[in-house]
Amino acid sequence: MQRRTLDEFKKLNPHLDAFWPYLELLNKESDRGAVLISTGFLEQQLRDVLLAFMLDDKKVAKLVDGANAPLGTFSSRIAACYAFGLISEKERFDLDQLRGIRNDFAHNIHVSFETQSVINRCATLRHKAHDYDSEKLGEVRMSPSAQFRTAAVALIMSLINR
């Protein structure tokens, strides 16, 4: 089987063009930055999913964009995408958990991935990477930060590939 280079892979998958800058930035960010950029990216993707299923009309676009847009918040976009059958229950659950983690980080400067409420939310994520045993590495345990990051990336990939 022939292995492709990353550049070849990117060329064959232009729908991922918006993903690469996010991933590059994610790998450089602090935990707080990773939470904020990941949830911001997800919020934008939910907007795009909603618009893809709506009429192409400026009046309709006002439902998701602008001041006081009914579908302008992360929570309303999650709820609408779920209600319209555009995301699964598993995706809705994780998006709500990530939104809660985002709110914790955004509204409290003392929150970290060592804060119990954040640890608890990360533990419930369904799209996270799980702990595993490796012959080379031994016992590999995913930290709450790794659980958050892997769940966010998995959800982003799921939404991009719609």
N, C-alpha and C positions, 0 to 999 in steps of 0.2 A: 504494500500500500504506500502510495506516494504521500509524503508529508508536505503540506503547503506552508509557505512562509506567512507571517502575519500580514504583510502587505498584499499577498495574493488573496488571503482570506478577506481582508477589508474590501478589496476590489470586487470580489464575488458577492459581498453582502453590503451594498450601499445603504440599506435601511438601518445599518448600525452606525452610520456616520456621527450621529449625535451622542452615541454611547461612549466612544473612545475618549473624547475630552473629559467627560464625566469621570470615567475610570481612572484616567491619569490624575485628575484633581483629587479624587477620593483617596488615592494612595499617598498623597502628600499632606492630607489634612489631619488636623487634630481630631479627637473624638467628637467634640462639639461641632466642628466644621463638617465632619463626615455626616453627622445627623442632619444638619441644616441643609447641606447641598443634596443629600440623598432624598430627603423628603420633599425638597423643592423640585427636584427632577421628577419625582413620582407625581407630584401635584400637577406639573405641566403635562406629563404623559396622560393623566386622567382627563385633563382638559382636551387634549388631542383626540383621545378615544371618543369622548362625548361629541366633539365637533364632527368626527368622521361619520357619525350616525345621525347627524342632524341635517336639515336643509341648508344649502349653501346660500345663506341670506344674512345680511348685516344685522337685521333685527334679531335673528336667532343667536348670532354670535354674542350679542349683548347679554344673553343668559349666563355665559361663562366668563365674560371679560368686562372690566369696568367697575366703577364704584357701585356698590350695593348689588352686584350681579347675584341672582339667586343661586347659581352654581359656581360661585367665585371662590369658595373656600375649599380647603382640602377635605374637610368632613362632608360637605355637601356633594362634592364630586365623587367621593367614595360611595356615599349613599345612593346617588343617582346612577352611577355605573352598575352598582349591585342591583338596584330596582329594575333597571332596563335589561338585566341579564348580560351585561358586558364584561363583568368580572365574576369569578366564582365566589362561593362563601368562604373558602379557604383564603383566597386573595383578599377579600373584604376584611376578614379577621386580622390578617397580618398588616394590612394597610392601616386599620384602626389602631393596632398596637404600635406601629411605627409613628403614627400621628401622636399618640400619647407620649411616646418617648421624645418626639420633637418638642411637644409642649413643655415637658419637664425641663429639657435643656434650654429652651428659649426663655422660660419664665423664672428660672432659678439658677443663679451663677454658681451655686455650690453643688449642682447635680453633676454626677459622673457615671460611668459604667460600673462604679462600685456602690452606687446608691441602690438600696434594696428594691425600691419600686421599679427601677430600670432593669435590674437583674431579673426580677419576677416577670416583667413584660418580655424581655429577651428570651427567657426560658420557654415561653409559650409560643414563640414564633414557629410557624409550620414550614416556612421556606428556608430556614436556617441550615447551615452545615451542622452536622451532628458529630459528637465525639466518636472517635474510632481508635482501633489498635493497628499499628503498623509494624511490620517486621523491622524496617529500617529505623523508624522514629520512636517506636514503643507506643505508649499510651498518649494519644493526642486529645486534648480537651479544648473545646472551643470556649473562649472567653465571651462574656456578654458583648463586648465590642465586635468580636468576630461573628457572633450570632447575628447581631444587627446588620453588619456590613454584608454578610452573605445573603441574608433574607432580602435586603434592599436591592442588591444586584440581581438576585433571582426574580424578584417582582418586576424590576426594570426590564430585564430581558423578556419576561413573559408579555409585558405590555408592548414592548417594541415589536415583538414578533406577531402581534395580532394582525 
